[in-house]
Amino acid sequence: MEHITDTGIQDANKDYVGQVGLTPDAFVRLIAFAISQPEDMDINEILFRPTAQAL
C-alpha cells in the first residue's frame, strides 16, 4: 500500500481487504477443488478476491 499516498485511502483499503479477502488456506482449497474436477469438466476461469494478509 506504500504506492497510495493518501493515508485515509490506505486505511480504507486495509480495512476492505481484511473484511472481504480470502485467507491463504481458502485460496488453496479453491485451486485444489478446480484441479480435482473430472477431466471432461471445463473450468474457464476462477475469480477470487485478494488474500487477507497483513499489509
ChimeraX commands (.cxc) that place a marker at each C-alpha (Angstrom):
marker #1 position 0.00,0.00,0.00 radius 0.5
marker #1 position 3.01,2.32,0.02 radius 0.5
marker #1 position 2.16,3.44,-3.53 radius 0.5
marker #1 position -1.02,5.06,-2.14 radius 0.5
marker #1 position -0.02,8.37,-0.60 radius 0.5
marker #1 position -3.35,9.33,1.00 radius 0.5
marker #1 position -3.37,7.74,4.48 radius 0.5
marker #1 position -7.18,7.72,4.60 radius 0.5
marker #1 position -7.34,5.67,1.42 radius 0.5
marker #1 position -4.56,3.37,2.70 radius 0.5
marker #1 position -6.56,2.69,5.86 radius 0.5
marker #1 position -9.80,2.12,3.93 radius 0.5
marker #1 position -8.06,-0.38,1.63 radius 0.5
marker #1 position -6.55,-2.25,4.57 radius 0.5
marker #1 position -9.98,-2.48,6.21 radius 0.5
marker #1 position -11.62,-3.64,2.96 radius 0.5
marker #1 position -9.06,-6.37,2.25 radius 0.5
marker #1 position -9.29,-7.55,5.85 radius 0.5
marker #1 position -13.07,-7.88,5.59 radius 0.5
marker #1 position -13.54,-9.48,2.17 radius 0.5
marker #1 position -10.21,-11.06,1.38 radius 0.5
marker #1 position -9.73,-14.81,1.24 radius 0.5
marker #1 position -7.37,-16.45,3.65 radius 0.5
marker #1 position -4.43,-18.23,2.01 radius 0.5
marker #1 position -5.96,-21.56,3.10 radius 0.5
marker #1 position -9.26,-20.76,1.36 radius 0.5
marker #1 position -7.37,-19.85,-1.82 radius 0.5
marker #1 position -5.53,-23.20,-1.73 radius 0.5
marker #1 position -8.84,-25.05,-1.26 radius 0.5
marker #1 position -10.29,-23.17,-4.24 radius 0.5
marker #1 position -7.43,-24.23,-6.52 radius 0.5
marker #1 position -7.47,-27.81,-5.19 radius 0.5
marker #1 position -11.21,-28.01,-5.92 radius 0.5
marker #1 position -10.69,-26.82,-9.50 radius 0.5
marker #1 position -7.87,-29.31,-10.06 radius 0.5
marker #1 position -9.89,-32.19,-8.61 radius 0.5
marker #1 position -12.73,-31.86,-11.14 radius 0.5
marker #1 position -13.19,-34.59,-13.78 radius 0.5
marker #1 position -11.10,-34.22,-16.91 radius 0.5
marker #1 position -14.15,-33.53,-19.07 radius 0.5
marker #1 position -15.16,-30.59,-16.84 radius 0.5
marker #1 position -14.02,-27.26,-18.29 radius 0.5
marker #1 position -13.09,-24.57,-15.82 radius 0.5
marker #1 position -12.62,-21.44,-17.87 radius 0.5
marker #1 position -11.75,-19.05,-15.09 radius 0.5
marker #1 position -11.57,-18.76,-11.34 radius 0.5
marker #1 position -12.43,-15.43,-9.74 radius 0.5
marker #1 position -11.13,-14.62,-6.29 radius 0.5
marker #1 position -10.59,-11.61,-4.10 radius 0.5
marker #1 position -7.21,-10.56,-2.75 radius 0.5
marker #1 position -5.93,-12.76,0.01 radius 0.5
marker #1 position -6.33,-11.45,3.55 radius 0.5
marker #1 position -2.89,-10.65,4.90 radius 0.5
marker #1 position -1.10,-8.05,6.92 radius 0.5
marker #1 position -0.33,-5.03,4.77 radius 0.5
marker link #1:1,2 radius 0.2
marker link #1:2,3 radius 0.2
marker link #1:3,4 radius 0.2
marker link #1:4,5 radius 0.2
marker link #1:5,6 radius 0.2
marker link #1:6,7 radius 0.2
marker link #1:7,8 radius 0.2
marker link #1:8,9 radius 0.2
marker link #1:9,10 radius 0.2
marker link #1:10,11 radius 0.2
marker link #1:11,12 radius 0.2
marker link #1:12,13 radius 0.2
marker link #1:13,14 radius 0.2
marker link #1:14,15 radius 0.2
marker link #1:15,16 radius 0.2
marker link #1:16,17 radius 0.2
marker link #1:17,18 radius 0.2
marker link #1:18,19 radius 0.2
marker link #1:19,20 radius 0.2
marker link #1:20,21 radius 0.2
marker link #1:21,22 radius 0.2
marker link #1:22,23 radius 0.2
marker link #1:23,24 radius 0.2
marker link #1:24,25 radius 0.2
marker link #1:25,26 radius 0.2
marker link #1:26,27 radius 0.2
marker link #1:27,28 radius 0.2
marker link #1:28,29 radius 0.2
marker link #1:29,30 radius 0.2
marker link #1:30,31 radius 0.2
marker link #1:31,32 radius 0.2
marker link #1:32,33 radius 0.2
marker link #1:33,34 radius 0.2
marker link #1:34,35 radius 0.2
marker link #1:35,36 radius 0.2
marker link #1:36,37 radius 0.2
marker link #1:37,38 radius 0.2
marker link #1:38,39 radius 0.2
marker link #1:39,40 radius 0.2
marker link #1:40,41 radius 0.2
marker link #1:41,42 radius 0.2
marker link #1:42,43 radius 0.2
marker link #1:43,44 radius 0.2
marker link #1:44,45 radius 0.2
marker link #1:45,46 radius 0.2
marker link #1:46,47 radius 0.2
marker link #1:47,48 radius 0.2
marker link #1:48,49 radius 0.2
marker link #1:49,50 radius 0.2
marker link #1:50,51 radius 0.2
marker link #1:51,52 radius 0.2
marker link #1:52,53 radius 0.2
marker link #1:53,54 radius 0.2
marker link #1:54,55 radius 0.2
view
